Amino acid sequence: MRRIWALGSYTHQTIAGISFRQKLKRSYNKYASAYWFLLPKLLLFALFTVIPVIWSLVLSFQKFEIFDAHWVGLDNYIEAFRSEMFRVSLWNTFVYTIVTVPVSVLSALVIASLVFPLRPVSRTFFRAAFYIPTVTSMVVIAMVWRWMFNYRFGLFNGLLEWVGLQPIDWLGQTSMALWSLILMNILIPPGAGIIIYLAAMGSLNPNLVEAARIDGASSFQIWRRITVPLLKPTTFYLMILTLIGSFQVFTQIVMMTGGGPGNATETVVHVIYKTAFRDFDYGLASAQSVILFGVIMMFSIIQYRISGDDDRRRFKFRKRSKNS
């Protein structure tokens, strides 16, 4: 009996294996041209993304120098968390993110909601007007804002003096520097978010809006009760993209403050940059990068769980309604 059972198990595994190989061969024969077209892109992705990420993870456990490298275990991670500058940069990045992400997404939603009801020609004009500035280099934008924040001849201090107030050293005071960068981010129109929201609004079912108007709902009630809930997947997508971008803020810091005054505007990516290319401590910089990756992943999972819980509650409510 044991021999028969073993023989049957072996035969089943063999048939399953042959079946899998046949399916793989059939899939390759069917999509061979697509696989060959994807191969160059996959090779570039592996060369410039996958391999550097894996190598950075390996370096985070090493004391890496140009002509010498040896394993140090978790020493780089311990040193990263002991560093006061790194802890300050984590806090500054968190404050920057927690303020700019909701404001950017909300402003994109509001602007898109105001543009969408316009005529197609006007909608196209505003779509282009809000999106074109996003293709401008952040280096140029940061230079312009640095002149606007200038203490002697900047636009903001000129306006303050015009109304009789004292000028402010926007980028030179410890208490004002980070909030000046946050103000800059808030006042830059979120062009990509507006375009995405407009595309999502165009795909909504217009019958829902018409039914709400027939029932006497106002424009604000339609926006609040119908449009915003239906745009929840788009909002979640934009929240994730904006969160990742805000945690990786770098160009503004380099061009406007250099992390100063003191460590008031130090961010995690700027600290990683200085650790790697100024101090040449690639192992510590890799450990800081892995920590940043963990923080971004944690916040993304939290947002995903919150969105998923809402969807599950909505599904259970609909299920109970159908059963009743």
C-alpha positions in Angstrom: 0.0 0.0 0.0 2.8 2.4 0.9 4.5 1.7 -2.5 1.2 2.3 -4.3 0.6 5.5 -2.4 4.2 6.7 -3.1 3.9 5.8 -6.7 0.6 7.7 -7.0 2.1 10.7 -5.3 5.1 10.7 -7.5 2.9 10.3 -10.6 0.7 13.2 -9.5 3.7 15.5 -8.9 5.2 14.5 -12.3 1.9 15.3 -14.1 1.6 18.6 -12.2 5.2 19.4 -13.1 4.6 18.5 -16.8 1.4 20.5 -16.7 3.1 23.6 -15.3 5.9 23.3 -17.9 3.4 22.9 -20.7 1.5 26.0 -19.4 4.7 28.0 -19.2 5.8 26.9 -22.7 2.3 27.7 -24.1 2.4 31.1 -22.5 5.8 31.8 -23.9 4.8 30.7 -27.4 1.7 33.0 -27.2 3.4 36.1 -25.7 7.0 35.6 -27.0 7.0 38.9 -28.9 5.7 40.8 -25.8 8.4 39.3 -23.6 11.1 40.2 -26.0 9.8 43.8 -26.2 9.8 44.0 -22.4 13.3 42.5 -21.9 15.3 45.7 -22.5 13.2 47.6 -20.0 13.4 44.8 -17.5 17.2 44.7 -17.9 17.4 48.5 -17.3 15.1 48.3 -14.4 17.2 45.5 -12.8 20.4 47.3 -13.5 19.5 50.8 -12.2 16.8 49.9 -9.6 16.7 46.3 -8.3 20.5 45.8 -8.0 21.2 49.2 -6.4 18.4 48.6 -3.8 19.8 45.2 -2.9 23.3 46.5 -2.8 22.2 49.3 -0.5 20.7 46.8 1.8 23.9 44.8 1.9 26.0 48.0 2.5 23.8 48.9 5.5 25.4 46.0 7.4 29.0 46.9 6.4 31.6 49.5 7.2 32.3 50.3 3.6 35.3 52.3 2.4 36.8 52.6 -1.1 39.4 49.9 -0.7 38.0 48.0 2.3 34.7 46.6 3.5 33.8 44.5 6.5 30.6 43.4 8.2 29.5 45.3 11.3 26.0 43.9 11.8 23.5 46.4 13.1 26.2 49.0 14.1 25.2 51.4 11.3 21.5 51.3 12.4 22.4 51.9 16.0 24.7 54.8 15.0 22.0 56.3 12.8 19.5 56.4 15.7 22.1 57.8 18.1 22.8 60.7 15.7 21.0 63.8 16.9 21.1 65.3 13.4 19.4 62.2 12.0 16.7 62.3 14.6 16.1 66.0 14.0 15.9 65.3 10.3 13.3 62.6 10.9 11.2 65.0 12.9 11.5 67.8 10.4 10.6 65.5 7.5 7.6 64.2 9.5 6.4 67.8 10.2 6.9 68.7 6.6 4.9 65.7 5.4 2.1 65.9 7.9 1.3 69.5 6.8 2.0 69.5 3.1 0.4 66.2 2.1 -3.2 66.9 3.2 -3.0 70.5 2.0 -1.7 69.5 -1.4 -4.2 66.8 -2.0 -7.1 68.9 -0.7 -6.1 71.9 -2.8 -5.9 69.6 -5.9 -9.4 68.3 -5.2 -10.9 71.8 -4.7 -9.2 73.3 -7.8 -10.3 70.3 -10.0 -13.8 70.5 -8.6 -14.0 74.2 -9.6 -12.5 73.6 -13.1 -14.5 70.5 -14.1 -17.9 72.2 -14.5 -16.5 74.7 -17.0 -16.9 74.5 -20.7 -14.4 72.1 -22.5 -12.3 75.0 -23.9 -12.0 76.7 -20.5 -11.3 73.4 -18.8 -8.5 72.7 -21.3 -7.0 76.1 -20.7 -6.9 75.7 -16.9 -5.6 72.1 -17.2 -2.7 73.4 -19.2 -2.2 76.4 -17.0 -1.9 74.4 -13.8 0.1 71.5 -15.3 2.8 73.4 -17.3 4.6 74.8 -14.2 5.1 71.2 -13.0 7.5 70.5 -15.9 9.8 73.4 -14.7 12.9 72.3 -12.9 12.6 72.5 -9.1 16.0 74.1 -9.1 14.6 77.1 -11.0 11.5 77.2 -8.8 13.6 77.1 -5.6 15.8 80.0 -6.8 12.8 82.1 -7.5 11.3 81.4 -4.1 14.7 82.1 -2.5 14.6 85.6 -4.0 11.0 86.1 -2.9 12.1 85.2 0.7 15.1 87.5 0.6 15.4 89.7 3.7 16.4 92.9 1.9 14.6 92.9 -1.5 12.2 89.9 -1.3 8.6 90.1 -2.4 7.2 89.0 1.0 9.1 91.5 3.0 8.2 94.2 0.5 4.6 93.5 1.1 5.1 93.5 4.9 6.8 96.9 4.7 4.0 98.2 2.5 1.5 97.5 5.2 3.7 98.9 7.9 5.1 95.7 9.4 8.7 94.7 10.1 10.6 92.5 7.6 11.1 88.8 8.5 14.3 86.7 8.0 12.3 83.9 6.5 15.2 81.5 5.8 17.6 82.8 8.5 15.5 82.2 11.6 15.4 78.8 13.2 11.7 79.2 14.0 10.7 80.3 10.5 12.9 78.4 8.0 11.1 75.1 8.0 7.7 76.8 7.9 8.9 78.9 5.0 9.6 75.8 3.0 6.2 74.4 3.9 4.6 77.6 2.8 6.5 77.4 -0.5 5.2 73.8 -1.1 1.6 74.8 -0.2 1.6 77.8 -2.6 2.9 75.8 -5.6 -0.1 74.5 -7.5 -0.4 70.7 -7.5 -0.7 70.4 -11.2 -0.3 66.6 -11.5 -3.0 66.1 -8.8 -5.4 68.4 -10.6 -5.0 66.5 -13.9 -5.5 63.2 -12.2 -8.6 64.4 -10.4 -10.1 65.9 -13.6 -9.6 62.6 -15.3 -11.2 60.7 -12.5 -14.2 63.2 -12.4 -14.7 62.6 -16.1 -15.1 58.9 -15.5 -17.9 59.2 -12.9 -21.4 58.2 -13.7 -23.3 61.5 -14.6 -26.7 59.8 -13.8 -25.9 59.9 -10.1 -25.5 63.7 -10.3 -28.6 64.1 -12.3 -30.6 62.0 -9.9 -29.3 64.1 -7.0 -30.3 67.4 -8.7 -33.8 66.0 -9.4 -34.1 65.2 -5.6 -33.2 68.9 -4.9 -29.5 68.5 -3.8 -27.4 71.6 -4.0 -24.0 71.7 -5.8 -22.1 71.5 -2.5 -24.2 68.5 -1.3 -23.5 66.7 -4.6 -19.8 67.4 -4.3 -19.7 66.3 -0.7 -22.0 63.3 -0.8 -21.3 61.9 -4.3 -18.2 63.3 -5.9 -15.8 63.1 -3.0 -16.8 59.5 -1.9 -16.5 58.3 -5.5 -13.1 59.8 -5.8 -11.7 58.0 -2.8 -9.5 55.6 -4.8 -8.0 58.6 -6.6 -7.5 60.4 -3.3 -5.8 57.4 -1.8 -3.5 57.1 -4.8 -2.5 60.8 -4.6 -2.0 60.6 -0.9 0.5 57.8 -1.4 2.4 59.6 -4.2 2.5 62.9 -2.3 3.6 61.2 0.9 6.5 59.5 -0.9 7.5 62.8 -2.6 7.4 64.8 0.7 9.5 62.3 2.5 12.1 62.6 -0.3 12.2 66.4 -0.3 15.8 67.4 -1.2 16.2 70.0 -4.0 14.5 72.8 -2.0 16.8 72.1 1.0 20.0 72.2 -1.1 19.1 75.3 -3.0 17.5 77.4 -0.3 18.8 76.6 3.2 21.4 73.8 3.0 19.8 72.3 6.1 20.2 75.4 8.2 20.1 77.5 10.1 21.5 75.0 12.5 19.6 71.8 11.7 16.2 73.6 11.5 15.6 72.4 7.9 17.5 69.2 7.8 15.6 66.4 6.1 16.4 62.7 5.9 17.4 62.6 2.2 19.7 65.6 2.7 21.3 63.9 5.7 21.8 60.7 3.6 23.3 62.8 0.8 25.8 64.5 3.2 26.7 61.2 4.9 27.4 59.5 1.6 29.0 62.2 -0.5 30.5 64.5 2.0 31.6 62.1 4.8 32.0 59.1 2.4 30.3 56.8 5.0 28.4 54.7 2.6 27.4 52.0 5.1 25.8 54.5 7.4 24.1 56.3 4.5 22.7 53.0 3.3 21.3 52.2 6.8 19.7 55.6 6.9 18.2 54.9 3.4 16.7 51.6 4.7 15.2 53.4 7.7 13.6 56.0 5.4 12.2 53.1 3.3 10.8 51.5 6.4 9.1 54.8 7.5 7.6 55.4 4.0 6.4 51.8 3.9 4.9 52.1 7.4 2.9 55.2 6.5 1.8 53.7 3.2 0.5 50.6 5.0 -1.4 52.7 7.6 -3.1 54.6 4.8 -3.9 51.4 2.9 -5.3 49.8 6.1 -7.5 52.9 6.8 -8.8 52.9 3.2 -9.3 49.1 3.3 -11.3 49.2 6.6 -13.6 51.8 5.1 -14.2 49.7 2.0 -14.8 46.6 4.2 -17.3 48.5 6.3 -19.1 49.7 3.2 -19.2 46.2 1.8 -20.7 44.8 5.0 -23.3 47.5 5.1 -24.4 46.8 1.5 -24.5 43.1 2.3 -26.7 43.6 5.3 -29.0 45.9 3.3 -29.4 43.3 0.6 -30.1 40.5 3.1 -32.7 42.7 4.9 
